[in-house]
């Protein structure tokens, strides 16, 4: 190699070295920047907000294609429920602590929609939450649970749509007779909504319930009477049903203003008790007043609702004990109970499954469901049937009571048989608009008890209450005949807390 070529090569090496190093660093920097930017872009989160218009839901659309013949999958019927626990409830405060005027009660102040579950209900009423209803329908509804609940909602919607402006529901009567019965029919309508766990704060039915409560409160006078209790035969029934409804309303909502109407209503019932423990049409409170089993069981059920709501006094407790004692003695040898008693049996009413079931239900609710009398009454009801096209006297009331008794009885096979009989009859005979019409109309082949005069609101409310049997009042058979020492340590079947 010549000296000239050697110098040329050395010059190239000196030039390429720094230049290559610079280029290499530039390349590294470029790649690093590119990589970081690339990764940053890939990792950047983008949020897209889409505005959607809320579509209003029409309840009627839910049942537009409802077909009664559809049979949902069968659920396992399991009556092995845990015992209903008796829990202690603080006694209500004195009346003077509730100075709020009933006429000025502020339902809006009951702000229960701010929490997921406004009422914590234990005991007999714990099935009235949405979760409780669903679980109990699965447990006790058999293959009819889904359809019966649809029928209940349709019935409640009809009651809502057909409520009068003053909060009442009308009858098929006129004049003063209609006015007297409106109070009782309104009480039944209110009970149907309360049985579904609805309160004045409910989104769908809140105004309906508020108006019904206001109507009943406004109908009550200072003595606690809803109508003159001496009016025969309506007064005693009206007093019991209205007191029953307001007691449940207070128990479920704890609106302070409802406590006073409840207690006044109970006081009238206590004043009207017959000297030997039951009630007659006139609320005369006399030893020789004719006793009426139908009237008496309504009084006892109203007192039970008040007891659940926390009402208690020595006089009240004594009245319950006297009523139960007399009811147990009023049974015929064959296990039946009658309208006017064993000594005044009306052969046209035999067998009177309705009155027998009403008496047995009363015993069940007051923890005598395992007594000999209750068992004998249940034996009479084994032959009870429901045939819509061949009604017996007072069918809506009769079927309501028989259904309650068979559910409270706790016999799995017996309940399955009755459920498969009564549920499809009610489902298939509901009108398209959601109402029920009693089959006991003028011209029906029955001796008496033509319920069409009470109107469709009566039949619809009673039907809803019958179809709500699965969750309205939980079975009491788990705590029947508690030992005396346990009875003395408990004061109520239910505790309701506002959270």
C-alpha positions in Angstrom: 0.0 0.0 0.0 1.4 3.4 -1.0 1.6 6.2 1.5 -1.1 8.1 -0.3 -3.6 5.3 0.0 -2.8 4.7 3.7 -3.4 8.4 4.5 -6.7 8.3 2.6 -8.0 5.3 4.6 -7.0 6.8 7.9 -8.9 10.0 7.0 -12.1 8.0 6.2 -11.8 6.1 9.5 -11.6 9.4 11.4 -14.6 10.8 9.5 -16.8 7.8 9.8 -16.3 7.1 13.5 -17.8 10.4 14.9 -20.3 10.6 12.2 -21.5 7.0 12.8 -21.7 7.6 16.5 -23.8 10.7 16.0 -26.1 9.0 13.6 -26.4 6.0 15.9 -27.4 8.3 18.8 -29.9 10.1 16.6 -31.5 6.8 15.7 -31.7 5.7 19.3 -33.3 9.0 20.4 -35.8 8.8 17.5 -36.8 5.2 18.3 -37.2 6.0 22.0 -39.3 9.1 21.4 -41.4 7.2 18.9 -41.9 4.3 21.3 -42.9 6.5 24.2 -45.4 8.4 22.1 -46.7 5.2 20.6 -47.3 3.7 24.0 -48.8 6.9 25.3 -51.3 7.0 22.5 -52.2 3.4 23.0 -52.7 3.8 26.7 -54.8 7.0 26.5 -58.4 6.3 27.6 -61.2 7.8 25.6 -64.7 8.2 27.2 -67.8 8.4 25.0 -71.0 9.8 26.5 -74.2 8.9 24.7 -77.5 10.6 25.7 -80.5 8.2 25.6 -84.1 9.1 25.9 -85.9 7.3 28.7 -88.9 5.4 27.5 -91.9 5.4 29.8 -93.1 2.0 30.9 -96.8 1.3 30.6 -97.9 -1.4 33.0 -100.7 -2.4 30.7 -98.2 -3.4 28.1 -96.7 -6.0 30.4 -99.9 -8.1 30.3 -101.0 -7.2 26.7 -100.2 -10.8 25.6 -101.1 -12.5 28.9 -102.6 -15.9 28.3 -104.2 -17.6 31.3 -103.6 -21.0 29.8 -99.9 -20.6 30.0 -98.4 -22.8 32.7 -94.9 -21.7 33.9 -92.4 -24.3 35.0 -93.3 -26.1 38.2 -91.4 -25.1 41.3 -90.7 -27.3 44.2 -93.2 -26.7 47.0 -91.2 -26.6 50.3 -92.9 -25.8 53.5 -89.9 -26.3 55.7 -89.6 -22.6 56.5 -87.7 -21.4 59.6 -89.8 -20.6 62.6 -91.2 -17.1 62.7 -89.3 -15.4 65.4 -91.1 -13.5 68.1 -89.1 -10.3 68.7 -89.6 -7.7 71.3 -91.0 -4.3 70.2 -90.9 -1.2 72.3 -94.3 -0.1 73.4 -95.7 2.9 71.5 -95.2 6.3 73.1 -98.0 8.1 74.8 -100.6 9.8 72.6 -99.5 13.3 73.7 -96.1 12.6 72.0 -97.9 12.6 68.6 -99.3 16.1 68.4 -99.4 16.2 64.6 -102.9 16.9 63.3 -104.1 13.9 61.3 -105.7 16.2 58.8 -102.2 17.8 58.2 -100.2 14.6 58.0 -97.3 15.0 55.6 -96.8 11.9 53.6 -94.0 13.5 51.7 -92.0 13.7 54.9 -91.9 9.9 54.9 -88.8 9.9 52.7 -88.4 6.2 52.4 -87.3 6.2 48.7 -83.8 7.3 49.7 -82.8 3.9 50.9 -82.9 0.5 49.2 -85.2 -1.1 51.7 -87.1 1.4 53.7 -88.8 -1.1 56.0 -87.1 -3.9 57.9 -89.9 -6.3 58.5 -89.7 -9.5 60.6 -92.3 -11.9 61.7 -95.7 -12.2 60.0 -95.1 -9.3 57.5 -91.6 -10.1 56.4 -92.8 -11.5 53.0 -94.0 -8.2 51.7 -90.7 -6.9 50.3 -90.0 -7.5 46.6 -87.3 -10.1 47.5 -89.6 -11.7 50.1 -92.5 -12.0 47.6 -90.3 -13.5 44.9 -88.8 -16.1 47.3 -92.2 -17.1 48.8 -93.9 -17.3 45.4 -91.2 -19.8 44.3 -91.5 -21.7 47.5 -95.3 -21.9 47.8 -96.7 -20.9 44.4 -96.2 -24.2 42.7 -96.7 -23.9 39.0 -99.1 -21.0 39.4 -96.9 -18.4 41.3 -95.9 -16.4 38.2 -99.4 -16.1 37.0 -101.0 -15.3 40.3 -98.6 -12.4 40.8 -99.4 -11.1 37.4 -103.1 -11.3 38.3 -102.4 -9.4 41.6 -100.7 -6.5 39.8 -103.5 -6.3 37.2 -106.0 -6.2 40.1 -104.1 -3.4 41.9 -103.8 -1.4 38.6 -107.6 -1.7 38.2 -108.2 -0.5 41.7 -105.8 2.4 41.1 -107.6 3.4 37.9 -111.1 3.1 39.4 -110.5 4.9 42.7 -112.9 7.8 43.3 -111.5 11.4 43.6 -112.0 11.4 47.4 -110.0 8.2 47.8 -112.8 5.7 48.2 -114.1 2.9 46.1 -117.8 2.7 45.2 -120.3 -0.1 45.4 -123.3 -1.0 43.3 -125.6 0.5 46.0 -126.9 4.0 46.3 -127.6 6.6 49.0 -126.7 6.1 52.6 -126.2 2.4 52.1 -123.4 3.1 49.5 -121.8 5.6 51.8 -121.7 3.1 54.7 -120.2 0.3 52.6 -117.7 2.6 50.9 -115.7 2.8 54.1 -115.4 -0.9 54.3 -114.7 -1.4 50.6 -112.0 1.3 50.9 -110.5 -0.5 53.8 -110.3 -3.8 51.8 -108.8 -1.9 48.8 -106.1 -0.4 51.1 -105.4 -3.8 52.6 -104.7 -5.2 49.1 -102.1 -2.6 48.4 -100.5 -2.9 51.9 -100.3 -6.7 51.4 -98.1 -6.1 48.4 -95.7 -4.1 50.5 -96.9 -0.7 49.0 -96.8 2.5 51.1 -97.6 6.1 50.5 -94.0 6.4 49.2 -94.5 3.8 46.5 -93.8 5.1 43.0 -96.7 3.4 41.3 -99.3 3.3 44.0 -98.3 6.0 46.6 -101.0 8.5 45.7 -103.6 5.8 45.6 -102.7 4.6 49.1 -102.4 8.1 50.5 -105.9 9.0 49.2 -107.4 5.9 50.7 -105.8 6.5 54.1 -107.0 10.1 54.1 -110.5 9.0 53.2 -110.7 6.6 56.1 -109.2 9.1 58.6 -111.6 11.7 57.5 -114.5 9.3 57.9 -113.7 8.7 61.6 -115.3 10.9 64.2 -113.9 12.0 67.5 -115.2 8.8 69.3 -113.3 6.6 66.8 -116.4 5.5 64.9 -116.3 5.3 61.1 -120.1 5.1 60.9 -122.7 4.7 63.6 -121.9 1.2 64.9 -125.5 0.6 65.8 -126.5 0.6 62.1 -127.5 -3.0 61.4 -125.9 -5.0 59.9 -123.2 -2.6 58.5 -121.8 -0.7 61.5 -119.8 -3.5 63.2 -118.3 -4.7 59.9 -117.3 -1.3 58.8 -115.7 -0.5 62.1 -113.6 -3.7 62.0 -112.4 -3.5 58.4 -111.5 0.2 58.6 -109.6 -0.3 61.9 -107.9 -3.3 60.4 -106.7 -1.3 57.4 -105.5 1.7 59.4 -103.7 -0.6 61.9 -101.8 -2.3 59.0 -101.1 1.1 57.5 -99.6 2.3 60.8 -97.7 -0.9 61.3 -96.1 -0.8 57.9 -95.3 2.9 57.7 -95.0 4.1 61.3 -96.6 7.4 60.3 -97.2 8.9 63.7 -100.5 10.5 62.8 -102.0 7.1 62.1 -101.6 5.8 65.6 -104.4 7.9 67.1 -107.0 6.7 64.5 -105.9 3.1 65.1 -106.3 3.4 68.8 -109.6 5.1 68.6 -110.9 2.5 66.2 -109.8 -0.3 68.6 -111.5 1.4 71.5 -114.8 1.3 69.7 -114.4 -2.4 69.1 -113.6 -3.0 72.8 -116.6 -1.0 73.8 -118.8 -3.1 71.6 -117.6 -6.5 72.8 -120.4 -8.6 74.2 -120.3 -9.4 77.9 -119.3 -13.0 77.3 -116.6 -12.2 74.8 -117.8 -11.8 71.2 -119.7 -9.3 69.1 -123.1 -8.8 67.5 -124.4 -6.6 64.8 -125.3 -3.7 67.1 -122.1 -3.2 69.2 -124.4 -3.1 72.2 -122.0 -4.9 74.6 -124.9 -6.7 76.3 -125.0 -10.3 77.6 -128.2 -11.0 75.7 -127.2 -9.5 72.4 -127.2 -12.1 69.6 -123.6 -13.1 68.8 -122.6 -13.2 65.2 -119.6 -15.3 64.2 -118.8 -13.4 61.0 -118.9 -10.0 62.8 -116.7 -11.4 65.6 -113.9 -12.8 63.4 -113.6 -9.4 61.7 -113.2 -7.7 65.1 -110.6 -10.3 66.2 -108.6 -9.8 63.0 -108.6 -6.0 63.4 -107.3 -6.5 66.9 -104.6 -8.8 65.6 -103.5 -6.1 63.1 -103.4 -3.6 65.9 -101.4 -6.0 68.1 -98.8 -6.5 65.4 -98.6 -2.7 65.0 -97.7 -2.5 68.7 -101.0 -1.8 70.4 -101.3 -3.2 73.9 -103.2 -2.5 77.1 -104.6 -4.7 79.9 -108.1 -4.1 78.6 -107.1 -5.0 75.1 -105.3 -8.2 76.1 -108.2 -9.3 78.2 -110.6 -8.7 75.4 -108.5 -10.9 73.1 -108.4 -13.7 75.7 -112.2 -13.5 76.3 -112.9 -13.5 72.5 -110.7 -16.6 71.9 -112.2 -18.5 74.9 -115.7 -17.8 73.6 -114.8 -18.7 70.0 -113.4 -22.1 71.1 -116.7 -22.8 72.9 -118.8 -21.8 69.9 -117.9 -24.8 67.8 -120.4 -27.5 66.9 -119.7 -31.2 67.7 -119.0 -31.9 64.0 -116.3 -29.2 63.9 -118.3 -26.5 62.2 -118.8 -22.9 63.2 -122.1 -21.2 62.2 -123.3 -17.7 61.5 -125.5 -17.4 64.5 -124.2 -20.3 66.6 -125.0 -23.9 67.2 -128.3 -23.0 68.8 -129.5 -21.2 65.7 -128.2 -23.3 62.9 -129.4 -22.3 59.4 -129.6 -25.5 57.4 -129.3 -23.6 54.1 -125.8 -22.6 55.2 -124.5 -26.1 55.9 -121.8 -27.0 55.5 -120.6 -23.4 56.1 -117.0 -23.7 55.0 -116.7 -19.9 55.0 -117.6 -19.3 58.7 -115.7 -22.4 59.8 -112.5 -21.2 57.9 -112.9 -17.7 59.3 -113.0 -19.1 62.9 -110.1 -21.4 62.3 -108.0 -18.6 60.8 -108.7 -16.5 63.9 -107.4 -19.3 66.1 -104.3 -19.7 63.9 -103.4 -16.1 64.0 -103.7 -16.0 67.8 -101.5 -19.1 68.2 -104.3 -21.7 68.8 -103.9 -23.3 65.4 -102.9 -26.6 67.0 -105.9 -26.7 69.3 -108.4 -29.5 69.1 -111.0 -27.1 67.8 -108.8 -25.8 65.0 -107.9 -29.3 63.9 -111.6 -30.3 63.9 -112.4 -27.3 61.8 -109.6 -28.1 59.4 -111.1 -31.6 59.0 -114.4 -30.0 58.0 -112.6 -28.0 55.3 -111.1 -31.1 53.6 -114.2 -31.2 51.4 -114.1 -27.5 50.5 -114.2 -26.9 46.8 -114.1 -23.8 44.5 -116.1 -23.9 41.3 -116.6 -20.4 39.8 -119.5 -21.5 37.7 -121.3 -23.1 40.7 -120.7 -20.6 43.5 -121.8 -21.1 47.1 -123.1 -18.2 49.2 -120.6 -15.4 49.8 -118.0 -17.1 47.6 -115.3 -14.4 47.6 -115.3 -14.3 51.4 -115.5 -18.1 51.6 -112.6 -18.7 49.2 -110.5 -16.0 50.9 -110.8 -17.7 54.3 -110.4 -21.3 53.2 -107.3 -20.3 51.2 -105.8 -18.6 54.2 -106.5 -21.5 56.5 -105.0 -24.2 54.2 -101.9 -22.1 53.7 -101.5 -21.4 57.5 -102.1 -25.1 58.2 -98.7 -26.0 56.8 -99.6 -29.4 55.3 -97.6 -29.6 52.1 -99.9 -32.1 50.2 -103.1 -30.4 51.3 -101.7 -27.0 50.2 -100.6 -28.3 46.9 -104.1 -29.7 46.2 -105.9 -26.5 47.2 -103.4 -24.3 45.3 -103.9 -26.3 42.1 -107.6 -25.8 42.6 -108.1 -22.2 43.6 -105.2 -20.5 41.7 -106.3 -21.4 38.1 -109.9 -20.6 38.9 -109.0 -17.0 39.9 -106.5 -16.6 37.1 -108.9 -17.7 34.4 -111.9 -15.7 35.7 -110.1 -12.3 35.9 -111.5 -9.8 33.4 -109.3 -8.4 30.7 -109.2 -5.0 32.5 -107.9 -6.6 35.7 -111.0 -6.6 37.8 -112.8 -9.6 39.3 -116.6 -9.9 39.4 -118.2 -12.1 42.0 -120.1 -15.1 40.5 -122.7 -14.6 43.3 -125.0 -12.4 41.3 -128.8 -12.0 41.3 -130.1 -15.1 39.7 -127.3 -17.4 40.8 -128.5 -20.7 42.2 -127.6 -19.8 45.9 -130.0 -19.1 48.8 -128.3 -15.7 49.7 -125.1 -13.8 49.8 -125.4 -12.0 46.5 -122.1 -10.2 46.4 -122.7 -8.2 43.2 -124.3 -5.4 45.3 -120.9 -4.7 46.9 -119.5 -3.9 43.5 -116.4 -4.9 41.5 -114.0 -3.1 43.9 -115.1 -5.5 46.7 -114.6 -8.6 44.5 -111.3 -7.3 43.1 -109.8 -6.4 46.5 -110.9 -9.8 48.0 -109.5 -11.6 45.0 -106.2 -9.8 45.3 -106.0 -10.6 49.0 -106.7 -14.2 48.3 -104.0 -14.4 45.6 -101.5 -12.7 47.9 -101.7 -15.6 50.3 -98.2 -16.8 49.5 -96.6 -13.8 51.1 -99.2 -11.6 52.9 -99.1 -13.3 56.3 -96.4 -15.8 56.8 -97.4 -19.2 58.2 -97.8 -19.3 61.9 -97.6 -23.1 62.3 -93.9 -22.8 63.3 -94.8 -21.1 66.5 -98.1 -22.6 67.5 -98.9 -23.2 71.1 -95.7 -21.5 72.6 -94.9 -22.4 76.2 -96.3 -19.9 78.7 -92.8 -18.7 79.8 -92.0 -17.8 76.1 -95.3 -16.0 75.7 -94.6 -13.8 78.7 -91.3 -12.6 77.3 -92.6 -11.5 73.9 -94.9 -8.6 73.2 -95.4 -8.7 69.4 -95.2 -10.8 66.3 -93.3 -8.3 64.3 -90.7 -5.5 64.6 -90.6 -2.8 62.0 -87.7 -0.4 61.9 -87.2 2.6 59.7 -83.6 2.7 58.4 
